[in-house]
Amino acid sequence: MAEPRVIVSPPDKTGGRRIQIDDQTLGTAHSLHDLSVFLDRVGVEGWDEVDVAESLVIEWHGGGPEVWSARP
């Protein structure tokens, strides 16, 4: 099975980041843990926060895995 294309949008005003896999929007994550839970729910099992932060299949827009608050 091919790796999914995961897109993490820039933080909104609450610090949440919209999560998309391929063309499907999964919801809004507020942490690496949230993102790993979303991935687990769609079958990308066994990823923890470190896996998510280091993954090459995740496209981070508006900041990398360390950015979870809106920029002024």
Number of C-alpha atoms within 10 A of each C-alpha: 3 4 10 14 13 20 20 22 19 21 21 16 11 10 17 20 26 18 23 21 16 11 9 10 12 15 13 19 21 17 17 19 15 16 23 21 17 20 22 14 10 11 8 13 12 10 16 16 16 12 12 17 17 10 13 12 12 20 16 18 14 16 16 14 19 9 19 20 17 15 12 4
